[in-house]
Amino acid sequence: MAVKKVVVMGGGVLGVSSALQLAQRGIAVTLVTEAALCSGASGRSLSWLNSAGERSTAYHALRMAGIDRYRTLFAQDPTRDWLRFDGAVFWTTGDGTALRARHAYEKAHGYDSHLVSCDDLPQIKPDAFSGEAIINPGEGWVSLPDLMTYLADKLRGLGGEIIEGAGPAQVVTHEGRACGVRWQGGELAADAVLVACGPATPDVVAPLGVQIPNGSPLSMLVITQPAGQKLTAVLNTPRVAVRPDPGNRLALDHDWYEHDIQPLATGGFTIDEKVVQQLVGEAKKLLPDGADLQAQSWKIGYKPIPGDGEPVLGELQKVPGCFVAFTHSGATLALIVGELLAEEIVSGEQHPMLATFRPERFS
């Protein structure tokens, strides 16, 4: 059937990107989100643009295509302070065996990867680490709140509608096919529905009889106050990951404090502020001018990760007309996934790059 109207569920970067791509193809699109745009996982993502380390060949190809789309966006305006390609640095503890194996793997498939010492990295304290590190000069980062503002403005300019604060919503079906979305305050009919609800995606499609394993862990992103630091590259280290953020701030995260995150009786999560300060302290140890770093804000929630770590993308065979977008690498994949899913929804033809990421692999 010809698709003329689509409802996108989810106010994260995958939902907004897909909605814009649909609107650019002449589709009447409405995005419905439980709370505000970027209030979920996209608002607490390190959003490091990369395909470093080991992963499946298909996943690597998709991520590299994702980076390509960001490079196109960057070339349109290299002065943007929310999208940069200034490289990334990675190091580990131990005798360096694992790090050199990672470097060899990256080099084996043409990924730009170089071994360096701390002396080669003037943005880092001379004693920040011993031994070697990997620098990947082709990598970058994006501030998803800024990117999403840019994409949402373009979406509205094309006539796309965004409904925020809708609360929980569900996919409506008729004779086994998705035909719209319903929430407490309303209902919209549609020719197709895209579920891009981050870590809640498996719960949204479960009532449709579709099971998608959910491996989403709790995570936290800390944003620092403006400081005098001059870091441009992303740092991935044993105790803290650091990236620049607009306004001369830094974004910080890691996973060692996951068990310190506690649920609140009223919903949401909390963490002892001492743990936040400890994470900031780890960043201070790396930067020559890190003494002024102070936490300004932090957000906690689930980080979207499918059960097998690979993206889940495409139409549900069990529920025609219902598409899903559920992946850990939402930042890196946002632009390319939005493009490919929009093409599939409009044309009815499956894209070969998504062949291994179909939801039915769990059946």
C-alpha positions in Angstrom: 0.0 0.0 0.0 1.1 3.6 -0.7 2.3 5.3 2.5 1.1 8.9 2.9 1.0 9.4 6.6 3.4 8.1 9.3 3.5 8.5 13.1 6.9 8.3 14.8 6.9 7.3 18.4 9.9 8.7 20.4 11.5 12.1 20.9 15.1 11.0 20.7 17.6 11.6 17.9 16.5 8.5 15.9 12.9 9.5 15.9 13.6 13.1 14.9 16.0 12.1 12.2 13.6 9.6 10.7 10.7 12.0 10.9 12.7 14.7 9.0 13.7 12.2 6.3 10.1 11.1 5.9 8.9 14.7 5.6 11.6 15.4 3.0 10.1 12.6 1.0 6.7 14.2 1.0 5.2 12.1 3.8 2.8 13.7 6.3 4.5 12.9 9.6 3.7 13.4 13.2 6.2 12.7 16.0 4.7 11.8 19.3 6.9 11.7 22.4 6.2 10.8 26.0 7.9 13.9 27.5 10.0 16.6 25.8 12.3 16.2 22.9 15.7 14.9 24.0 14.6 14.2 27.5 15.5 10.5 27.3 18.7 8.7 26.3 19.6 11.2 23.6 19.9 13.9 26.3 22.5 11.9 28.2 24.6 10.4 25.4 28.3 10.8 25.2 27.6 11.0 21.4 31.1 10.0 20.3 31.1 9.4 16.5 33.1 6.4 15.8 33.5 2.8 14.7 36.5 1.9 16.8 37.2 -1.5 18.3 35.7 -4.8 17.2 32.2 -5.4 15.9 30.5 -7.2 13.0 31.3 -6.3 9.4 27.8 -5.1 8.8 27.7 -3.0 11.9 31.0 -1.4 11.1 29.8 -0.6 7.6 26.6 1.0 8.9 28.6 3.1 11.4 31.0 4.3 8.8 28.1 5.4 6.6 26.7 7.2 9.7 29.9 9.1 10.1 29.9 9.9 6.4 26.5 11.6 6.8 27.8 13.7 9.7 30.8 14.7 7.6 28.4 16.0 4.9 26.6 18.0 7.6 29.8 19.3 9.0 31.0 20.4 5.5 27.9 22.5 5.2 29.0 24.7 8.1 32.4 23.8 9.7 31.9 26.7 12.3 29.2 24.8 14.2 30.3 24.3 17.8 28.1 21.3 18.3 29.6 19.0 15.6 33.3 18.5 15.4 35.9 16.0 13.9 39.0 16.5 16.0 39.8 12.8 16.7 39.7 10.6 19.8 42.2 9.0 22.1 41.8 5.6 23.8 43.9 3.8 26.3 43.6 0.9 28.8 45.3 -0.5 31.9 47.5 -3.6 31.7 50.6 -4.5 29.7 49.3 -3.1 26.4 48.5 -6.4 24.8 44.8 -5.7 24.4 45.4 -2.2 23.2 47.9 -3.3 20.5 45.4 -6.1 19.4 42.7 -3.4 19.1 45.0 -1.2 17.0 45.9 -4.2 14.7 42.3 -5.0 14.2 41.4 -1.4 13.3 44.3 -1.2 10.9 43.3 -4.5 9.3 40.1 -3.1 7.9 41.4 0.4 7.0 40.3 2.3 10.1 42.6 5.3 10.8 44.4 4.2 13.9 47.8 5.2 15.3 49.8 4.2 18.4 51.1 7.2 20.4 52.6 8.0 23.8 51.5 10.6 26.3 54.2 12.9 25.1 52.5 13.0 21.7 49.3 14.4 23.2 49.7 18.0 24.4 46.1 18.3 25.5 46.7 15.7 28.2 48.8 15.9 31.4 52.3 14.4 30.8 51.7 11.7 33.4 48.0 10.9 32.5 49.0 7.4 31.4 52.1 5.3 30.8 52.8 3.1 27.8 50.8 3.6 24.6 47.4 4.9 23.5 45.5 4.8 20.2 44.6 7.9 18.4 41.8 7.8 15.8 42.1 11.2 14.0 38.9 10.6 11.9 36.5 10.4 14.8 34.3 13.2 16.2 31.5 14.1 18.5 28.1 15.8 18.3 25.9 17.5 20.9 22.6 15.7 20.4 20.5 18.4 22.0 21.8 21.0 19.5 21.6 18.5 16.6 18.0 17.7 17.5 17.0 21.4 17.7 18.4 21.8 14.2 16.6 18.7 12.8 13.3 19.6 14.6 13.3 23.1 13.2 13.8 21.7 9.7 11.0 19.1 10.3 8.5 21.8 11.4 9.6 23.9 8.4 8.4 21.1 6.1 5.0 20.8 7.9 5.9 18.0 10.3 4.1 18.0 13.6 5.7 17.3 17.0 3.6 16.4 20.0 5.5 16.5 23.2 4.3 15.5 26.7 1.9 12.8 25.4 2.7 10.3 28.1 2.9 6.6 27.4 1.6 5.6 23.9 0.8 2.4 22.1 0.7 1.1 18.6 -2.8 0.6 17.3 -3.4 -2.3 14.9 -6.3 -3.5 12.7 -6.4 -7.0 11.3 -2.8 -7.5 12.3 -1.4 -4.3 10.7 -0.2 -1.2 12.4 -2.7 1.6 11.7 -1.9 4.4 14.2 -0.9 5.4 17.7 -3.0 6.0 20.7 -2.2 7.8 24.0 -4.3 9.1 26.8 -4.9 12.5 25.2 -5.5 11.4 21.6 -5.1 9.0 18.7 -3.7 9.3 15.2 -4.3 7.1 12.3 -1.4 6.3 10.0 -0.3 4.1 7.1 2.8 3.2 9.1 4.3 3.6 12.6 7.9 3.9 13.6 8.8 2.9 17.2 12.0 4.7 18.2 11.5 4.8 22.0 15.1 4.1 23.1 15.3 1.5 25.9 11.5 1.4 26.1 11.2 0.0 22.6 11.0 -3.7 23.6 8.2 -2.8 26.0 6.3 -0.9 23.4 6.3 -3.8 20.9 5.8 -6.6 23.4 1.9 -6.2 23.4 2.1 -6.8 19.6 3.6 -10.2 20.3 7.1 -9.3 19.4 10.0 -10.1 21.7 13.2 -8.0 21.5 15.8 -8.8 24.2 16.7 -5.7 26.1 20.2 -5.3 27.5 19.9 -1.6 28.4 22.1 -0.7 31.5 21.7 2.3 33.7 24.1 5.2 32.9 24.8 8.8 33.8 26.1 11.8 31.8 27.7 14.7 33.7 28.1 18.2 32.1 30.7 20.4 33.7 30.5 24.2 34.2 32.4 26.3 31.7 36.1 26.1 32.3 39.4 27.1 30.9 40.2 23.7 29.4 41.2 23.4 25.8 40.4 19.8 25.0 39.2 19.1 21.5 39.5 15.4 21.1 37.3 12.7 22.8 39.1 10.7 25.5 38.2 7.1 26.3 40.1 6.0 29.4 39.9 3.3 32.1 38.1 5.6 34.6 36.3 8.4 32.6 35.2 9.2 29.0 35.5 12.9 28.2 34.3 14.9 25.2 34.1 18.6 24.6 30.7 20.3 24.8 29.5 23.6 23.5 30.1 26.6 25.8 33.6 25.4 26.8 32.1 22.6 28.9 32.9 18.9 29.0 30.6 15.8 29.0 31.7 12.9 31.2 30.6 9.3 31.5 31.8 5.8 32.3 30.3 2.5 33.7 32.2 1.9 37.0 29.5 3.6 39.1 26.5 1.8 37.6 25.8 0.0 40.9 25.8 3.3 42.7 22.7 4.5 40.8 19.6 4.0 43.0 15.9 4.0 42.0 13.6 6.6 43.5 10.2 5.6 44.9 8.6 8.4 42.8 10.3 7.2 39.6 13.6 8.0 38.1 17.0 7.5 39.7 19.5 9.2 42.0 23.2 8.9 42.8 25.3 10.2 45.7 26.8 13.5 44.6 30.2 12.2 45.9 30.2 9.8 43.0 29.6 12.6 40.6 32.5 14.5 42.1 34.7 11.4 41.9 34.0 11.2 38.1 34.9 14.9 37.7 38.0 14.2 39.7 39.0 11.5 37.2 38.7 14.0 34.4 40.8 16.5 36.3 43.6 14.0 36.5 43.9 14.0 32.7 43.8 17.6 31.8 46.6 20.2 32.3 44.0 22.8 33.2 41.5 20.5 34.9 41.7 22.0 38.4 38.8 24.3 37.6 36.4 21.5 36.6 33.1 21.4 38.4 29.9 19.5 37.7 27.0 21.7 36.5 24.4 19.0 35.9 23.9 15.2 35.5 21.3 13.0 34.1 20.6 9.3 34.8 18.6 6.7 32.9 18.8 3.6 30.8 21.2 3.5 27.8 19.6 1.7 24.9 21.4 -1.6 24.1 19.7 -4.5 22.4 20.2 -7.9 24.1 22.8 -9.0 21.5 24.5 -5.6 21.2 23.6 -5.2 17.5 21.0 -2.7 16.2 17.4 -3.7 15.7 16.1 -1.9 12.6 13.2 -2.4 10.2 9.6 -3.6 9.8 8.1 -6.2 12.1 7.1 -9.2 9.9 4.6 -10.1 12.5 3.0 -6.6 12.4 3.2 -5.1 8.9 3.4 -1.3 8.9 5.2 -1.2 12.3 8.9 -0.4 12.1 11.4 -0.2 14.9 14.7 1.6 15.5 16.5 0.3 18.7 20.3 0.6 19.0 23.1 1.5 21.3 24.9 3.7 18.8 22.1 6.1 18.4 24.3 9.2 17.9 26.6 7.7 15.3 23.8 6.0 13.4 21.1 8.7 13.8 21.4 10.3 10.3 22.0 7.1 8.3 19.3 5.1 10.1 16.8 7.9 9.6 17.6 8.0 5.9 17.5 4.2 5.4 14.3 3.6 7.4 12.5 6.4 5.7 13.4 4.9 2.3 12.1 1.5 3.4 8.8 2.9 4.8 8.2 5.0 1.6 9.3 2.5 -1.0 8.4 -0.8 0.7 11.8 -2.2 -0.3 14.3 -3.5 2.3 17.7 -1.9 2.2 20.6 -4.4 2.1 22.6 -2.6 4.7 19.9 -3.4 7.3 19.7 -7.1 6.4 21.4 -8.5 9.5 19.6 -6.1 11.9 16.0 -7.3 11.3 13.9 -7.8 14.5 13.0 -11.4 13.4 16.5 -12.6 14.2 15.3 -13.1 17.8 12.3 -15.3 16.7 
